[in-house]
Amino acid sequence: MLLIACVNVASLLLARASVRGREIAVRLSLGAVGGRLVRQLMTESLVLAGLGGAAGVLLAVAGVRALRTLGAQQWPLGADASIDGAVLAFAFGVTIATGLLFGIVPALRSSRSDLQRDLRAGGRGVAGDRAMGLRNSLVVAEVALAMMLVVGGGVMTRSFLELLAVDPGFRSDHAVVFNYTLSTERHSDYVPVYTGILDRVRAIPGVEAAASIKDAPLRGVGEIAGFRLPGMTIPAGQEGPTAAILHVSDGIFRTLGTPIKAGREFLPTDRGDAPLVLVVNEAFERKWFPGERALGKTVIAGGRVRAEIVGVVGDIRQRSMAEVAVPTMYIHVPQNGRVRMNLVVRTRGEPLAMVPLVREAIRSVDRQQAIGSVFTLDDARHDAVARPRLLMVLMAGFGVLGLSLGALGLYGVLAYLVNLRQREIGVRLALGADRRRVLRMVVGQGVQLAGVGVVLGLAGSLALGRLLAGVLYGVDPADPILLALVALTMLAVAFASSWFPARRAASVDPAVTLRED
């Protein structure tokens, strides 16, 4: 985006210098020093860059305020955004550098102009082949950069939509999560406390289901443990198979809305004095029992402890929406308790409306029990795509701005070209040239410049796609359909940008133009 803006500035300064060619030639012929003219033109360039930089800072302040107004619920990554001294210093440095770097070439070209040619020129400006070629090159670069931004925005948007379509393995609606940690000083046996809390919460009117899980979906997996299968030999010095471990209560899969693929989920009768049982996810079954059912198989954990797999459930995305579920073993809390748990409550109505009642139910079991964070599963799912959403909005916004700047730059060059060639066009029309031919000539030149930019932009987009590959999900950054659509869009915008200067060229009155000259 900065490069596109800089190219626009350079193109504007070149056009301005060309229009002022006669004035500068007169001053040079009267003895003006070239160095003083360069300083004057550079000062004008810095003033222009300074005005743009100031406007940019104001827009940035407004943008940051908008992000902070939306708050952490909508934009977790932008809630703490601010503009400090370092940001302002960077903006100031970029502004000065832009004014200097992209103002020096037009200034030097103006101070070394051809006096005889410039003095003969009229007020419409002068332009040699090299100057016109430089302006055309700037337009081509602008279109290429704009196309890269539009492709980047399109790829990020498609990636975000693919991510939203992912099945997380649970129902996020009407579900609220309470995080709490039991006191080791007050409770020597955790099972009665967990059971008591679940009984009280399940009895609340409006609660459809309630259960506990050590790590809530999309909030990570805290434990990875090793295990063995009967008959498996692990060579010395090598690690055996591992899987994520999640401690849960009975009813957790019904509460989450996760389907049971085979067998059953945990029952209240799966107590500590009952045979040890496990529930595994489909990822575990696919990896360790390929081509067969895991149901009824035995897993050896903790060295010698044997547990039977009594159920297979659908995969739940524990870490992120973009990361596939890892092989997971679910352990029933009464058979292996944990201090820290998350209580998941599914309600029939608004889940947050049940928060006071659930808090009271928990404290009815232990008045001193502290409750940590409270969030809905909708919040967890929303937060899980916060970063991709922010990247998508930024890239899409930059793409729209880049496309607008590219169209503006092309329009400016063609409008300047029409003004420069007004006498030539008038002569052509006076000699009987068809106005439609003049129209096609100007539009064709604009589309031709855009076409070269599109070709270069395609190459740049492929390179950009490789850089974005790490943050994309389910999208090929080199998707030919997307690239073709963006290319056609760029050419259509180029046609529209060329149309108005072309109409102006075709409406030139030969008599008026020739009389002026």
N, C-alpha and C positions, 0 to 999 in steps of 0.2 A: 504494500500500500504506500509506504514512504517513497519507494522508487517510482511508482506511478505518479505521485504528486510532484516529485522532483522533475520527472520528465515533462510534466505539464508546465511547470515553472520555466524550465529551459526552453520549451517550445514557445511559450508566451514571450519570454525575453528576446528570443531570436526574431520573432515577428515584430515586436516593438522596435528593436534595433533596425530592422529592415525598413519599417515605416519612417523612422527618423533618419534614414540614410542621408537624405538631402540636407537636413538641418546640420547633421554632424559634418558632412562634407564642406558646407559653408564655413563652419567654425574652424575646421582644419585649414581651409584655404586662407582664412584671415589670420592664421598664426597661432591658433589654439594648440596647446601642448597635448600630445596623445596620452601621456600619463595622467594628466588632469581629467581628461574625458573618461579614461578607464575608471578612475576613482569615483567620478560622478555616477557612472553607470553601475558600478559595484555598490555604491550607496543606495541607489534606487533598488537594486536587487535585494540588498539586506533589509530595506524597509518593507518590500513586498513579502520577503520570507518572515520578517518579524510579525507583520500583521497576520499572516497565515498561522504562525506559531502561537500567537496570542489567542486566535480563534480556536485553534486545536486544544489549547489548555482549558479554555472555557467549556468546550464540548466534553473534554475528559472529566472535568469536575462534575458536569451534569450527568455524565454516564456513571461515574462512581456513586453519586448520590442515588441514582436510580437503582443500582445494584444493592446499595445498603438499605434502601427503602423496601425492596422486595424481601430482604431479610434472609436469615439462615435457612428458613424452611424452603424457600424457592431457589436460592443461589448460595449453598453452603460455602462454595469456594470464593464468592465475592462479597460475603457479608462483612469481612474485615478489611476490604480494599480501601486504600486511602492514597492521597497524593501528598507526598512529603517533599522535603528539600531536595533529596536525591533525584526524585522524579522530575522536579522543576529544573534542576541543573542539567539533567539529561536532555530534557526538551529544549532548553536554551542552547545547549551545545549542538544538538541536531539542527536547530533552526539556523544558527550561524553557519554551520558547515554546509547546509543546503544552499543558503544564499551565496556563499563564496564559491563552492564547487560548480554550481549550475548557473552562476552569473558571470564567471570569468571568461568562458568561451564567447558568449555574445558581446561582452565588453571588448575583448581583444579584437574580434572580427570587425567591430564598428570602428575602432581606432586605426585599423589598417585598411580602410575602405579605398576603393578606386574613385578618386575625386572627380575625374572627368565623367565617368559613368553616372555617379550619384548626382552630380550637378545637372546632368541632362534629364534625369528622371523627374517625373511629376510627383505630386503629393501622395500617390497611392503606394509608394515604396519601391524598393529595388530588391532584386534577388538574383544571385548567380546560380549556376548549376550546383556548385558545392553547397551553398547555403540551403537551396531547396532540397538537395539530397540529404543534408543533415536533418532538416525538419521532417522529411519523410521517414528517415530512420528512427527519429524519436517517436513518431506515430506508430510505426511497426513495433517498436519496443513496448510502447504503452499497451497496444492490443495484446501482445504476447503475455505481458505481466498480468493484464486483466483476465485473460483466459485462464492462466494458472490459478488465480484466486477464485474464479467462478468454478473451475473444476474441483478445487479444494473444498469449496463450500458445498458443492453437489455431492462429493464423496462423503463428507462428514455428515451431511443430512441423511443420506441413504444409510450410513452406518448406524446413526442414532435411531432411525426408524426400524432397522433390523433388530437393534438391541431392545427396543420397546416391545417387539413382537415375540421375544424369547419367553418361553414358559419357565418361570422360576421354580416350579415344582410345588407351589403352595398358593393358596388364595390369600391375597393381601387385604381384601375388603373386610370391614367389620371385625377387625382384630387389633387388639392393643396388647403391648408387651410391658411387663414390669420387671425390672432387674433388682435383685436383692441378694444379700449374702447373710447366711445364718451365723449367729454368734457361737464360736467354739466354747466360750466360757459358760453360756447359759444352756447349751444343748449338747449333751454327750451322744445322743442318738438323733440323727437328722430325719429319719423316716417318719416318725409320728408327726413331726412339725410339717413336713411336706404334705403328708396325707391330710392333716387337719386344715391346712390352708386351702388345698384343693376342694375339700368337702364344703368349706364355708363359701368359697367363691362360686362353686357350681350351684349352690343353693340360692344365689342372688337372682331375683326375677329379672328377666331380660338377658341372662347369660345362657348362650346356647351350648358352649363347651369350654373347658379350661384344662390346661395341662402344662407341664414344666419341661424345659429343655435347657441344657447348659449354655449353648450359644444360639442366639436367635438367627433365623435365616438372614443371609446377606451381611451378617456381622462377624463372620470369621469362624474358623475351627481351631479351638485352642489346643487340642491334643492329637498327636500322631503316635500310634503304638504298633509294636511288632506282634506277629502271631505266626502260628504254623498250622498246616493242615496235616491230618493223619497220614503217615507214610512219607512225608516230605523230609528230605535231608538237606540241611544247609551246610555247605562246606565251611571249614574253619576260615575265619578272616573275612567272610562275606556276610552282608546283611540279608536277613530274611524279608519276607513280605511285610508291608506296613499298610495301615489304613487309618483314617480319621476316626476318632472316638467321640461319640456324643451321648451323654447321659440324659435320659428322658423319663417321663412318667407315663403311666398308661393313659391312653386317649390322645396322645400328642399328634398322631397322624390324622385323626378325625378332626382335631382342633385346627390343624394347619390346612386341612383339605388336601392332603397328599394321598394319592391312591395306593391301596394295597394291591400289589401285583400278584402275590402268591402268599398263601398261609394266612397268618393273623398278625395283629399288633399285640403289644403287651397287655396283659390282664392284671387286675388287682391280685389275683392268686399267684402271680409270679413274684413271690416274696423272697426274702433272704434265705429262708430254710427250704425253698423249692429248688429243683434243678436249674442250673444257670442256663439262660436262654439269650439269644441274640436276634435282632432284626437287622438286616443289611439292605443297602440300596442296590439299584440295578447296576450301577457302575462297579460295585464290588462283585456282583454276580458275573458280569461280563469279563472282568479281568481275571478272577481266580477260579471261575467255573465256566469257561467258554464252551458254548454248545450244550450246556446242561443246566438244570435247576440247582440253585443253592439250597433250596428248601430241604430240611432234614439233615443237611451236612453238619459235620462237627468242626469246630475251630478250637485250636489249643492256644490259649492266651496266658500271659504271665508265667510261662514255663510249663506248668502242668495242669492248669485249670482248663477243663473242657466245657464248651458251651455249644448247645444245639441251635442252629438257625431255624427259627420258627416262622419267619416272615420275610418277604422281600417287598420293599416299597419303591415308589418312584424316586427319581433323583431330585434332590433339593439343592439349589445353588446357595451355598453357604458363604462363599467369599465375595463374589461379585456376579453381576448379570452376564459379564463377558466370559467368565471362567467356568468351564464345564464342571459338573459335580465330580468330586474325588471319591474313590471307594471308601465307604463309611460303614462302621459297625455301631449300632445303637444298643446301649446297655440300659436296663431298667434300674431306676434309682434305688428301689428297695434292695436290690442285689449288689449295688455298688454305689453308695451315695456320694454326693459332692456338696460342698458348702455353698458355692455360688451357683445360682440358677436364674433362669428367666421364666416368668409366669406368662403364658400366652392365654388370653381370654378372647373368645369369639362371642360377639354379641348379636342380638337381633336388630338393634337400632344403632344409633351413633356411639361408636366405641369410647370416645373421650368422655361422654356423659357418664360412663360407668366408673370412671377413675376414682371418685370419692368413695363409692360403695366398695370397690375392690380394696382400696387402702384400709378401710375400716375392717373388712373381713380378714385381711392379713394381720392387722394389729389386734384383732380379737383373739388370735392364737398366741401372739407375743406382742405385748404392748410396747416393748422397746425396739421392735424390729424396724430398722431403717430401710427405706425404699430408695433405690437409686434412680436411674433414668427411666422415664416412661415415654413410649413412642408407639405409634401405630405401624403395622406392617406396610401400610401404604407409604408412610414416611420412610421406612427402610428401603422400599423399592424406589421411591423418588430420589433419595440420597444416593443410591447405588448408581444412578445414571446422571448425577449432577455434573461430573467432570465432562463426560461426552456431550451433555446438553450445552454446557458452556462453550466447549470447543466448536460445536455445531453452530451455535448462534454467532460466535465471533467470526468463524470462517465464512458463514453465509452473509453476514453483514459486510465483511471485507470484500466478498465477491460482488455484492450489489454496488458498493461504493467504487470498486475497481472498474466494474462495467460502466458505471456512470461517468467516471473520469476518463475512461478510454473513449467513450462516445463523445464526450465534450472535447477532448483533444483532437479527435478526427474532424469534428465539426469545425473547430477553430482553424485548423490547417486548411481545410477545403474552402472555408469562407475567406480566409486570407488569400488563397490561391485565386479564387474568383475575382477578388478585388484587384489583385496584381495583374490578372490577365483580362481585365475588363475591356481594354482597348482592342486586344487580339480578338476577343469574342465579338465585339462590336463590328470589327472588320469582317469576320467570318459571316456574320448575319447580313451585313450590307452586301456581301458578294453572293448571297442567296443560300447560305447554309441553313439546313433545317433546324428549327429550335429543338426538336426531339433529339437530334443528333448531339447538340450541345448538352442537353440533359443527360444523355447516355454517357457522354465523355466524362462529365464531372462525377456522376455516380460510379461509373466504371473505375475511375481512378481511386475513389474512396474504397470501393470493395476490393480492388486489387491490393491496396496497402493493407487492408484488414486481412486479406487472404494470406499474405506473407506473414503477418503477425500471428494468424491462427496456426500456420504450419510450425512456426517457432514455439508458439504456446503449447502445441501438442507435445513437442519434445520436452519442454520444461515441465509440463503436467506429469509426464511419466516419471521424471526425476523427483518431482514433489510427491507423487504417489508412494515412491519407495521410502521417503522420509516419514510419511503419515501412516505407513503400514502398521507400525506398532500401536497405534491408537484406533485402528479401524476394526470393525467386527462384521464378519459375514459379507464383506464387499471387496470386490477386486478393484484396486485403485486404477487399473488400466482397462476398465470396462469399456469396450468399444462403443456400446450403445450410448453410455453417458458422454464419452468424448465426442461422439458424432452430434449428439443433441446440443452440447455446449458450443461446438464449432458452428453449427447452423444458427444458434442464437447469436453468436458473435457477428456472423455475417449479416444476419437480419438487422441487428443494431447498427452495424456499419452502413447498411443500405438506408436505414432511417436517418442516420446522422448526415449522410451525403445528400439526401433528398432536398433539404431546404436550401443549402448552397447551390445545388444544381438548378432548382426552380428559379433562384435569383439570377443565375447565369443565363438561363433560357429566356428570362424576361427583360434582358438588357435592351435598351432602345439604341440602335446603332447611330441614329442622328444625334442624340444627346451626347453619347460617348465620344463620337468623332469631333463634335463641336467643342467639347471640353479640352481635347488635345490640340 
